[in-house]
Amino acid sequence: MLVITSDALGRGDDGLGRRLMVKFVQQVGAVSPRPSLMAFYNAGVNLLVPSSPVLGTLKALEADGVELIACGTCLDHFKIRDAIAAGRISDMREIVVAMAASSKVTVV
């Protein structure tokens, strides 16, 4: 399971962090094995909207069977609940249950 908590990777320069996140998600799509589930919360949900630079990669991952779930509370906070273009709306309970059930969880 892969948990995406931001639209930027790392701390420091936000522009650099966004470029790194694009590269990170692209590499998730390029390597094997792929995670079976990707959960998005906090600013990570912004990667699921039409303007996301990684939307194509995320849609391809979803088409290949990777489940994408987005925190509904986070979508509401950013006022993008109706805008997500990949994945499905979930809640923190499902995310926590999935994390507890996964043999490996990577949080970025």
C-alpha positions in Angstrom: 0.0 0.0 0.0 1.2 3.5 -0.9 -0.1 6.5 1.0 0.3 9.9 -0.7 -0.1 12.8 1.9 0.9 15.8 -0.3 1.1 17.0 -3.8 4.8 17.7 -3.2 7.6 15.3 -2.1 9.8 16.3 0.7 10.1 19.5 2.6 11.8 22.7 1.6 11.2 24.2 -1.8 7.6 23.5 -2.9 8.3 23.9 -6.6 11.0 21.2 -6.4 8.8 19.1 -4.2 6.0 19.1 -6.9 8.5 18.2 -9.6 9.8 15.3 -7.4 6.2 14.1 -6.8 5.6 14.0 -10.5 8.7 11.9 -11.0 7.8 9.7 -8.1 4.3 8.9 -9.3 5.7 8.3 -12.8 8.2 5.8 -11.4 5.4 4.0 -9.4 3.7 3.5 -12.8 6.9 2.2 -14.4 8.1 -0.3 -11.9 6.9 -3.8 -10.8 5.5 -4.8 -8.5 3.0 -2.0 -8.2 1.1 -1.3 -5.0 -2.4 -2.8 -4.9 -3.8 0.3 -3.2 -2.9 4.0 -3.2 -4.6 6.2 -0.6 -4.5 10.0 -0.9 -5.1 12.4 2.0 -4.4 15.9 2.9 -2.9 17.8 -0.1 -2.3 14.5 -1.8 -5.9 14.5 -3.0 -4.9 17.4 -5.4 -3.2 14.8 -7.5 -6.5 13.3 -8.5 -8.0 16.4 -10.2 -8.0 17.1 -14.0 -5.2 19.7 -13.6 -2.9 17.2 -11.9 0.4 16.6 -13.8 0.2 12.9 -12.9 -3.5 12.3 -13.7 -2.6 10.2 -16.8 -0.3 8.0 -14.8 -2.8 7.6 -12.0 -5.5 6.7 -14.5 -3.2 4.1 -16.1 -2.4 2.6 -12.7 -6.1 2.4 -11.9 -6.8 0.7 -15.3 -4.1 -1.8 -14.4 -5.9 -2.7 -11.2 -4.3 -0.4 -8.6 -7.1 0.9 -6.4 -7.0 4.6 -5.7 -8.9 6.0 -2.7 -9.3 9.6 -1.7 -10.1 11.0 1.8 -13.5 12.6 1.5 -12.8 15.1 4.4 -9.7 16.2 2.5 -11.6 16.6 -0.7 -14.2 18.8 1.1 -11.5 20.8 2.7 -9.9 21.7 -0.6 -13.4 22.0 -2.2 -12.6 19.5 -4.9 -15.0 16.6 -4.1 -16.8 17.0 -7.4 -13.6 17.4 -9.3 -11.7 14.2 -8.8 -11.0 12.5 -12.2 -9.4 9.3 -10.9 -10.0 7.0 -8.0 -13.0 7.0 -5.6 -14.0 8.9 -2.5 -13.4 7.1 0.7 -12.9 8.0 4.4 -10.2 7.9 7.0 -11.7 4.7 8.5 -11.2 2.8 5.3 -7.7 4.1 4.9 -6.8 3.1 8.4 -8.3 -0.3 8.0 -6.4 -0.8 4.7 -3.2 0.3 6.4 -3.7 -2.1 9.2 -4.4 -5.0 6.8 -1.5 -4.3 4.5 1.7 -6.2 5.0 3.7 -3.2 3.8 2.7 0.5 4.0 4.8 3.3 2.4 3.9 6.9 3.3 5.1 9.8 1.2 
